[in-house]
Amino acid sequence: MASAPVNNGDGGGQGNCCSSFWNGLRTLDPACMSIYIKIGNVANAILLCFVGVWAMITVNSDADALLTVLASAYVITFSLILFSWELKFECCNVCFLKNMGFMFNWAGRCLFFVL
């Protein structure tokens, strides 16, 4: 009698449908992974900007209109910062270094995204 494959939760079990994904991720070249992350961040910035503009366009004239406009402006600003950071525009690098030095290490960037 054959035994069933054991899945210990680490993504490497034979019965796991995602095991080939996790194995491929473990063997991926760091430079290639960096490109994938950069593409994901640029796509995220574009979508965030779209959502901010969409919220501004569809704002209703009620008591929460000012809050919606301010939140939309914040989201658009965040998306533009993220977009220009990922594309490494030379004109923005000096400004980033002077005002947002935390973006140059992974812990600061993580806190920026979360907060």
NUDO-819578 format. One record per residue (C-alpha): residue number from 0; residue in three letters; x, y, z. Coordinates in steps of 0.25 Angstrom, whole numbers, plus 5000, padded with zeros to 4 digits. Example, Ala and Ser with C-alpha at 12.3 -4.5 7.8 and 13.67 -1.06 7.14 Angstrom:
<nodes>
 resi resn   c1   c2   c3
    0  ALA 5049 4982 5031
    1  SER 5055 4996 5029
</nodes>
This chain:
<nodes>
 resi resn   c1   c2   c3
    0  MET 5000 5000 5000
    1  ALA 5006 5014 4996
    2  SER 5006 5025 5006
    3  ALA 5000 5038 5003
    4  PRO 5010 5050 5001
    5  VAL 5012 5058 5014
    6  ASN 5011 5073 5014
    7  ASN 5018 5079 5026
    8  GLY 5014 5093 5022
    9  ASP 5027 5098 5017
   10  GLY 5022 5098 5002
   11  GLY 5032 5087 4999
   12  GLY 5023 5075 5000
   13  GLN 5020 5066 4988
   14  GLY 5005 5068 4990
   15  ASN 5005 5083 4990
   16  CYS 5000 5089 4977
   17  CYS 5009 5101 4980
   18  SER 5022 5094 4983
   19  SER 5027 5096 4969
   20  PHE 5025 5111 4971
   21  TRP 5032 5111 4984
   22  ASN 5044 5103 4979
   23  GLY 5045 5112 4967
   24  LEU 5045 5124 4976
   25  ARG 5056 5118 4985
   26  THR 5065 5117 4973
   27  LEU 5062 5130 4966
   28  ASP 5074 5139 4963
   29  PRO 5073 5151 4973
   30  ALA 5075 5161 4961
   31  CYS 5063 5155 4954
   32  MET 5055 5155 4967
   33  SER 5058 5170 4968
   34  ILE 5053 5173 4954
   35  TYR 5040 5165 4958
   36  ILE 5038 5173 4971
   37  LYS 5041 5186 4963
   38  ILE 5030 5183 4953
   39  GLY 5020 5180 4964
   40  ASN 5023 5193 4971
   41  VAL 5022 5201 4958
   42  ALA 5008 5194 4955
   43  ASN 5004 5196 4970
   44  ALA 5008 5211 4968
   45  ILE 5000 5213 4955
   46  LEU 4987 5206 4962
   47  LEU 4988 5214 4974
   48  CYS 4989 5227 4966
   49  PHE 4977 5222 4958
   50  VAL 4969 5219 4971
   51  GLY 4972 5233 4976
   52  VAL 4968 5240 4963
   53  TRP 4956 5232 4963
   54  ALA 4952 5235 4977
   55  MET 4954 5250 4974
   56  ILE 4945 5249 4961
   57  THR 4934 5242 4968
   58  VAL 4934 5250 4981
   59  ASN 4920 5254 4986
   60  SER 4916 5267 4991
   61  ASP 4913 5263 5006
   62  ALA 4920 5264 5019
   63  ASP 4931 5255 5016
   64  ALA 4935 5262 5003
   65  LEU 4947 5269 5009
   66  LEU 4952 5256 5015
   67  THR 4951 5249 5002
   68  VAL 4959 5259 4995
   69  LEU 4970 5260 5005
   70  ALA 4971 5244 5005
   71  SER 4971 5244 4990
   72  ALA 4982 5254 4990
   73  TYR 4990 5246 5000
   74  VAL 4989 5234 4992
   75  ILE 4992 5241 4979
   76  THR 5005 5247 4985
   77  PHE 5009 5233 4991
   78  SER 5007 5227 4978
   79  LEU 5016 5237 4971
   80  ILE 5027 5236 4981
   81  LEU 5027 5221 4980
   82  PHE 5026 5222 4964
   83  SER 5038 5232 4964
   84  TRP 5046 5224 4974
   85  GLU 5045 5211 4966
   86  LEU 5048 5217 4953
   87  LYS 5060 5224 4959
   88  PHE 5059 5238 4953
   89  GLU 5072 5245 4954
   90  CYS 5065 5258 4957
   91  CYS 5058 5252 4969
   92  ASN 5069 5244 4975
   93  VAL 5076 5256 4981
   94  CYS 5062 5260 4988
   95  PHE 5060 5246 4993
   96  LEU 5074 5245 4999
   97  LYS 5072 5259 5006
   98  ASN 5058 5257 5011
   99  MET 5055 5242 5011
  100  GLY 5068 5235 5014
  101  PHE 5059 5224 5020
  102  MET 5056 5219 5006
  103  PHE 5070 5214 5004
  104  ASN 5069 5202 5014
  105  TRP 5059 5191 5014
  106  ALA 5054 5194 5028
  107  GLY 5051 5208 5025
  108  ARG 5044 5205 5012
  109  CYS 5035 5194 5019
  110  LEU 5031 5204 5030
  111  PHE 5028 5215 5019
  112  PHE 5019 5205 5012
  113  VAL 5012 5200 5024
  114  LEU 5009 5214 5031
</nodes>
